Amino acid sequence: MMTNLKFKAVLFDLDGTLLDSLVDIADSANQALQHLGYPGHPTEAYKTFIGDGVATLFRRALPTDHRDDQTVARCVQSFHESYDKGWNVRTRLYDGIESLLDGLIARGMNLAVLSNKPEPFTRACVAEYCSAWPFRVVRGARDGVPNKPDPTSALEIARLLGCEPGEIVYVGDTSVDMMTAQRAGMYAVGVSWGFRSVEELKEAGAEVVVDRPSQVLDIVGRS
């Protein structure tokens, strides 16, 4: 798994990569759906709903004949209200992430986060669960900026870090992450512990898929 490339930074996805946040997201989404009179879903179903932003989550979760823009917008608003109260109930760092982040800092890596979760929630999660490590840039979904897999935000992060895209390892758990990395010219690393399958990650362009956080250290090497 060793590479011959010289990396300077690691850019992480958030949900399904650093954070096991599935239960809190699913609970808040189900509350939003039920508040508006729609059926909820089992927690596991949200593994295929998450990844492309909150609006797309509800386009997947709503009944097929109720996915109009107005209904989706109402669900998004209701979700924001529910998630604002419950984003940190069951969420936790995945096992091995603390040691990974310690190791990356010891190797002199710059750290950043890019999520399709709304930016206020993204920043709150990083502040709550990752405050022990100096993440230089944290970006979530923002008005006027296209979501992943558009590479705009990833390239913005590269500029802010003072790195060339090829000097950045992009770590994520969905095809959206792998496509973002590919389009930005970053080194795409998929993780098998997240919300999507290894097959999806490979088909979307993952250079490698890791099963343990510590394997990311083998990729970046030693400074």
N, C-alpha and C positions, 0 to 999 in steps of 0.2 A: 504493500500500500504506500510505500515511500514514493515521493515524486522528486523530480529534478528541478522543479520550479522554485523560485524564490518568492515566498508570499510575505506580505506585510500586514495583512488585515483579514479578519474573519467577519463576515456579514451573516447574521442569523435571522431566519424567520422566527416568529414568536410562538404562536399556538401550535402544538404538535411537534415542536422542535426543542425549544427551551422549556416551555411550560406545558404541563398536562392540565389543560383548562377545559376539557371537554364537558365535564359535568356542569360547571357553572354556566357555560355558553348554552348548553342544551336546556337547562332549567329555565334560564332567562328567555330563551326563544319560545319554549313551550308556554311560559306565562304570557308572552306577547300574543301568541296565536290564540290561546284560550280566552284571553281578555277580549279579543275581537270575534270570538265565536267559532274559531276553527280548531280542528283536532290537533293535538300535539303528536310527538313522535318518540320512539325509544331513544335513549341517549346514544346508542351506537349508530343510529341513522345519521346523526349529525356529523360523523366522520366524513361523509360524502357531501354534506351541505356546506361545510366550512372551507374557507380558503380563498374565495373570490370576493370577499366583502359582504357586509350585512345585507345589502339589497339582494344580491344573488342568493344568499342563504335562504331568504324568504321566497324567492322565485322557485326555489327547489322544494321548500317545505310546505308552501300553500297548496291547496287543491288546484288541479290543473286549470279549472275554469274560474279561478279567483286570483290570477297572477297579474292583474292589471297594475299600472304604475301607481294609481291612487291607493289601492289596497296594500301594495308593497310598502309604500311610504308610511302608511299608518302602522304597519307592523314594525318597521324600522324605528319609528318614534317610540312605540311601546317597548320594544326591546331595549332601547337606550335607557328608558326609565327603570326597567327591571334589572338590567345588568349593572346600572349605577349602584344598585343596592346589594348585588350579589356576585360581583366579579371576583371576589377573593374569599369565597366560602370554602371551596374544595380545591381550588387551584394550587399547584405546587410545582417546583422544579422537578424535572425527571431525574431519576437516580443517575448519578455520575456527572451531572452538569456542573455541580460546584467544583469538582476536581478538574474537569475540562477547562473551565474558565480560569481557575488558578494556574493551570499549566500554560494556557495561552498568554496570560499576563507575564508569567515567568519567561516566556520565549520572546517577549517584546511585541506581541501582536496588538494591533489596534482592534477594538471591538465595536460593532454597530448592530442595530436591529432594524429590519424593514418588515412591516406587517401590513396586511389588508384590513386589520382591525382599525376602527376609528382612532385617530391619533391620540385624543385625550385618554382613552382606555389603554392604548399601547404604552404611553408614557407612565400611566399609573401602575401598570403591571411591572414594567421594568424598574420603576422606583421601589415598588413593594418587594419584589423577589430577587432583583439583581443589583441592589444598591452597593453590595460589597465589591463590585467590579466596575472599573471606569469605562462604561460604554460611551464612546465619544460622540456618536450620532444615533438618535432614535427617531424613526419615522413610521407613522401609520398612515391610514387613509385620510386624505385631505381634499377639501373642495378645490376644484380646478386643476388637480393633478391626477393623471390616470393611475388606476390601480395596477398592481402586478397582474399579468406578466409584462405589461409595458415596462421598459427598462429605465424610464425617466428618473424615478426616485433612486434606483440602484446607482445610476451614473452620477446623480447629484451627491450621493453618499461618498462615492469614490473621490469626487473632487474635494469634498469637505475633509476627507481623510488624507488628501495629498497623495493618493495612490493611483496608479494605472489600473484599469479594470482587471487586467490579467494578473495583478498582484494580490487579488482578493479571492479568498475561498468563500463561496456562498453555500450556506448550510440550511437545508429546508426539508420538509416532509411531504410536499405535494408536487404534482406536475406543474402547477403554477410557479413554484419556486425554481424548479429546474429550467423551465422556459425563460424565466426572468434572468437567471444566471447566464444562459446561453445567449440571449439577446443583448445582454450587457457586456459580454466577453469575459465573464468571471468563471472560476473553476467550480463546477456544480457538484455538490456533495449531497446525496440524499440520505435520510435517516430512516431506519426501519421501525423505530419505536413510535412513530407518529400516527397520523390519521389515515394514511393511504398505503397502498401496497408497494412492495419492492418492484413489481412488474411495471406499475404506473411510473415510478421514478425513472427506471431504466429507459422506458419507451419515450419519456419526455426529455432525455438527454443527460441524465446523471453520469458524470465521469466515473463515480464510484458510489456505492451505497454502503453505509456503515451500520453495524449492529449495536455498537457501544460508543458512548461519547468519547472515551479515551482514544478511539481510533482516529479521531480528527487530529489529535496531536501528532500521529504518525504522518499525516498528510502535510501539515505545516512544517514538520521537521524541527530542527533546533537552530536557534539563532547563533 
